[in-house]
Amino acid sequence: MAKAKLINPFTGRWRIVSMSAWDDYLDEEEPAFIEFGAKSGGEFHFGNVHGIMDSRVTTQDGQPAVE
């Protein structure tokens, strides 16, 4: 039996408002964010750091989660 595909409730750009080690540096170049694609992957930016990521939607304790 095929595994059901999960709809990604996290799709879109999310504002990072706090990071314990980076609070003074967070919005150095632009407002800090993490962005999830509709299927998988995404990107993030904080301070002068920009990167891409591999992510998957899953469930944890019956709730949507991202790995």
N, C-alpha and C positions, 0 to 999 in steps of 0.2 A: 504494500500500500504506500502511495506517495505521501510525503510529509506536507502538511498544509503550509502555504506561504503566509507569513505574517505581514500585516500592513504596518508600515513604519510610522508610529505616532510621533517620532522625534524628528522627522524630515524638516529641514529648514535651518535657519541661522539662529543660534541661541547666544545671548549676551553673557559673557563671563563677568560677574560683578565682584568676585572676591577670590583671591588665591593667597593662602597664608604666607607663602614665601615671596610673593611677587606684587603685593598690593600697591606699593609706590611706583612700580614699573609697568603695571598692567596695561595701561592705555598709552604707552609711549609713542607709537606710530599712528594708531587708530584704535577705536573702541575694540576691546578684546572680545573674541567670539569663538564658538565651536559650531561647525556646520555639518549636518548629516545629510547625505544624499538619499533619494527615495529607495534605492535598492541596497547599496552598500557604499562604504567609503565616506570620505568627507575631508574637511580641512579645519585648521584652527589657527588663530593668531593671537598672541599676547606679547606686549613689550616689543622687542625686535625679532621675535621668534615666529616663524610661519612654517607650517608643516601640513602634510597630507596623512591620512590615516585609513586603515582598513577596519571597517566595522560591520557587524551583523546584528540584526534584530533577533531577539530570543525572548524567552519568558523566564522569570525568576519568582518563585512563590506565587505563580499564577498571574503575575503582572508583567507588562512589556518591559524589556530591558535591552541595553546595548552592550555588546562585547567587542 
